[in-house]
Amino acid sequence: MAAPIRILTAVPICDGHDSAINTINLEFIRHGIEVVYLGYHRSVGDIVRAAIQEDVRAIGISSYNGGHVEFFAEVVDLLRKKGAADIRVFGGGGGTITREDAAAMRRKGVDEIFFAGTSLEEMVKFAHQRYGKPRGKRSRAKTSDIELARKLTEIEDGFSKSKHRSPKLQNAISKSATRVIGFTGPGGAGKTTLIDELVLRFLNKDRQLRVAILSHDPSVIGEGALLGDRATMINSQNDRVFMRSMATRGQAGGLSPATHDCLALLARSGFDYVIIETVGTGQEAMPFQKSGIVDQTILVMNPDYGSRLQLQKIVMLDLADIVVVNKSDLQRARTAHTEIEQRLDQNRRAQRLIDTVAKRHRDSGVDKLFGLILTSDKSKRGKERKKS
Amino acid sequence: MSKLGQVVESVEKYNQFVLDEVKRARTDQKFGRDLLGRWNDIKAKIPTTRAPTGLPLPRLALPEIDEPGEIARFLFGEGLPGEFPFLNGAYREMYLEPIREVESFEKNGESKASKSDKKIPQAEEPTRLFSGLMLAEDTNERFHYLTRHQRTHRLSTAFDGPTLYGIDSDADGVFGKIGEGGVAIDTVEDMVRLYDGFDLGSANFSASMTISGPAPIIMAMYIAAAKRRFGASVVPKLRGTIQADIFKEVQAQNETIFPIEPSLRFLTDMVEFTTLEMPRWYPISISGYHIGEAGSTPVQQAAYTLSNGFAYAEMFSARGIPVDQFGPRLSFFLDCGLDIEYIALARVSRRIWAIGMREVFGAGAKAQLYKLHTQTSGRSLIAAEFKNNLTRTAAELMLAYMNATNSCHSNSADEPFTTPSEEWIRLAAHGQAILLEESGIFKHTMNVLSGSPGMKAVERAVEAAILDEFREIERLGGVLAAVEDRYQRSQIQNASHRYEQQINDGVRPIIGLNRYRDGSDEIPEVKLARTPRKKQQLQVGRLAKFKKKNAEKAKRALDKLAAVVESGENCFPELLEAVEVCSLGQITGRLQEVVGRFRPMV
């Protein structure tokens, strides 16, 4: 089966009109497209960086606040400048885009402009026809980001055709100095926000430090997906952060069939930290068990997990190195902390429990978690690897 | 229970009180007689006026009742215009033209009367025109053009995208957006140019600024600009409105730049300052318009606007600002579309606000008023056969005035496909004048269209639905908790989706689109007034000069500002200092370092 089309969508800077793009996103997804949604009020730099890292086929921009002729042209120009002209640009918007504007935009390299009143079917048809064919031979990658992004695409799309891992990659892992941190936990616990807050701290700590993020969202084989973590991760849209969003493409357990190989590639690509985020998981999930690449696992929990008995069933509570109770400003958080603490005591391992409010700027709990990640014993990593 | 829960209880209690008074009027003879006496007094004091045709009419129309119970139901349940609970109007006479002398008709016949007509002094126009384009001097020129025939100068200002998001014209990727859709303001110097030639301290002048995220910074620039031109003594005389509505931004419009809590704190800092120092300023316009335009139902619009208002009142009270000082400085802004709810949406809102403010916040008469600006619905206008939009807007205007809105803006028919052009702006403004000045509907008699059985039925249904919304928000922990939980946002998006679906399915007829469509969808191709590149470069150049000139001072001012923000004290006085030497983007950037950036809710 052919790999799904990946498209990045966004609303330009100084524009908060996200109603149309939300509708279009859903329509694309319903028709088998994987949409990486960057959100509204996004700069040219953010859009182009994201498109390159995600190695999408095209960028769809929905513009309502004017300045579109310049904005679209700047996106096209920056893509060219970065050596990524094979990522195409299309878009549309409200009444402020005239036919004359659209003609000017096409001359500047935009594939298509849709006017108000275009049917959703038309847009979907356009995306499939224009971006659905397999890519031809691609020119040599101009930057390391592009090279990395393309390799990730090769790995990911390779799994759509066959399910075998390439053994070469597996062997190459252990030599890197990169630390790999795995985040998992139920949907809505605040994993994405927490990671973004940690990334902000990484970036501020050391001006040279580079981070990679591998984030996951669920999808069924052959269908589309909304890959929306970038819209939340405002601090991670940075030149020192390489982020890749992946759909699970039918695999249960929180990760994609291609995750292991993609992670292995990222782990030896010279980043200081590689962060992997699973989709929201269930009680039985143990997503990092088999991979053997993750150095440290963090389970992010919501204080609202149900009865105390439910805690006994959560497998990750046995396996995680650190358990975070996020949203600890909620009333139930103290009870949750006490109950989880007792649950962890049964394990008699040096697991840590931390309370955070990730949505709060400069939250002291997140600071504490960050400190813990920095000081975690690196030698532990070797031991754990042997065990697993 | 949050204050919103108490508001629900107070409205229920008040409704019960009205029923009790109705009963008492029927059973307690003395009370009944007193009421009847009062009723007859009221009727006796109503002046008579004349239509231009000579027809005599009362200035105020009252229901034809003479039974004490019904009189109680009217007086306590609705109130006369200008009287609690203000169902029929915030003020006694609203759009009425000054009285025509009855005697002049009777004694001297029609010729004399027509002479006296000419002397009729005109009240202030309730019409508001919204403008903002290119650079400050261009908008200034436009303001002078728009007000050339106006007795009062009420300027409504639109800002460009970069300004609305608190960033500078030299920021990455915003060049094409400078001066688009509104005026570009980076510094206090731009603000001086924007209102040049207008007497900011005059009672005939007021400035309205449609901006929320960076509102405290823009407010500080306005004050600083006024001081530069007229000296510090002008500050208490400044009149106008700044939107500054954070809740609706998060719920609907997406122009939030700081996280919710610090955004609310900066707002409260500003409100505390203006309430004390600028008694004529409206520091917040609690807006349902953008909620409605984002696709909410009318009930959602009214309910979220009111509950946001009560949440602000709770915040300002908690800061220690007396309710009778901030209450009269709150104003509201609603959308008016074509759904049946709009026949009474603002009437019901006005009543709930008055009851809640009096009973829960202990507000005096002036702080109970729901002062309302209405705009006709932009969303109801469509490109197909766009001239139909004139009829849509006219019907909406009618509904808005039936709700006794204090001021109104009517949309241009060409809005769905372009920035409104002069011709259609004129027609939109004239629509209001035709209703209020040319037609006799609203100028002779108050309550001429209130109190019909249908209107009352809608009032009851709408009130019950609004209170249900309040209960749900209360259940979620109050307005702030519900906002953080994305409750209102999700409800609005859901309603919007349903609306579109109904249009698609034809359940919701849109003439010329899904009904009586004749296939000629020709939209006139219009040339848009775009900001020329040269102007955009000029703005960037000015900003660079300002930054260079103030580089040293800006650094110190920003450090001081950051320290005050960290300390938790009111930072507005410090903002007033900072805007003298810092640009909007510099201040926003520094504040974001301290309090963080807004994380979009997706």
HADDOCK unambig.tbl for C-alpha pairs under 7 A between the chains (distance, minus, plus):
assign (segid A and resid 13 and name CA) (segid B and resid 174 and name CA) 6.90 0.50 0.50
assign (segid A and resid 14 and name CA) (segid B and resid 161 and name CA) 4.68 0.50 0.50
assign (segid A and resid 14 and name CA) (segid B and resid 162 and name CA) 5.53 0.50 0.50
assign (segid A and resid 14 and name CA) (segid B and resid 165 and name CA) 5.93 0.50 0.50
assign (segid A and resid 15 and name CA) (segid B and resid 161 and name CA) 6.61 0.50 0.50
assign (segid A and resid 16 and name CA) (segid B and resid 253 and name CA) 6.48 0.50 0.50
assign (segid A and resid 16 and name CA) (segid B and resid 254 and name CA) 4.97 0.50 0.50
assign (segid A and resid 16 and name CA) (segid B and resid 255 and name CA) 6.27 0.50 0.50
assign (segid A and resid 43 and name CA) (segid B and resid 172 and name CA) 6.79 0.50 0.50
assign (segid A and resid 43 and name CA) (segid B and resid 173 and name CA) 5.91 0.50 0.50
assign (segid A and resid 44 and name CA) (segid B and resid 173 and name CA) 5.79 0.50 0.50
assign (segid A and resid 65 and name CA) (segid B and resid 161 and name CA) 6.92 0.50 0.50
assign (segid A and resid 65 and name CA) (segid B and resid 181 and name CA) 6.64 0.50 0.50
assign (segid A and resid 66 and name CA) (segid B and resid 177 and name CA) 6.13 0.50 0.50
assign (segid A and resid 66 and name CA) (segid B and resid 180 and name CA) 5.83 0.50 0.50
assign (segid A and resid 66 and name CA) (segid B and resid 181 and name CA) 6.79 0.50 0.50
assign (segid A and resid 67 and name CA) (segid B and resid 176 and name CA) 4.27 0.50 0.50
assign (segid A and resid 67 and name CA) (segid B and resid 177 and name CA) 4.46 0.50 0.50
assign (segid A and resid 67 and name CA) (segid B and resid 180 and name CA) 6.68 0.50 0.50
assign (segid A and resid 70 and name CA) (segid B and resid 176 and name CA) 5.29 0.50 0.50
assign (segid A and resid 71 and name CA) (segid B and resid 173 and name CA) 6.84 0.50 0.50
assign (segid A and resid 71 and name CA) (segid B and resid 176 and name CA) 6.60 0.50 0.50
assign (segid A and resid 95 and name CA) (segid B and resid 416 and name CA) 6.07 0.50 0.50
assign (segid A and resid 95 and name CA) (segid B and resid 417 and name CA) 3.93 0.50 0.50
assign (segid A and resid 95 and name CA) (segid B and resid 418 and name CA) 5.19 0.50 0.50
assign (segid A and resid 96 and name CA) (segid B and resid 417 and name CA) 6.64 0.50 0.50
assign (segid A and resid 96 and name CA) (segid B and resid 418 and name CA) 5.51 0.50 0.50
assign (segid A and resid 96 and name CA) (segid B and resid 419 and name CA) 6.95 0.50 0.50
assign (segid A and resid 231 and name CA) (segid B and resid 600 and name CA) 6.94 0.50 0.50
assign (segid A and resid 232 and name CA) (segid B and resid 599 and name CA) 6.15 0.50 0.50
assign (segid A and resid 232 and name CA) (segid B and resid 600 and name CA) 6.06 0.50 0.50
assign (segid A and resid 234 and name CA) (segid B and resid 599 and name CA) 6.70 0.50 0.50
assign (segid A and resid 361 and name CA) (segid B and resid 595 and name CA) 6.26 0.50 0.50
assign (segid A and resid 361 and name CA) (segid B and resid 596 and name CA) 5.49 0.50 0.50
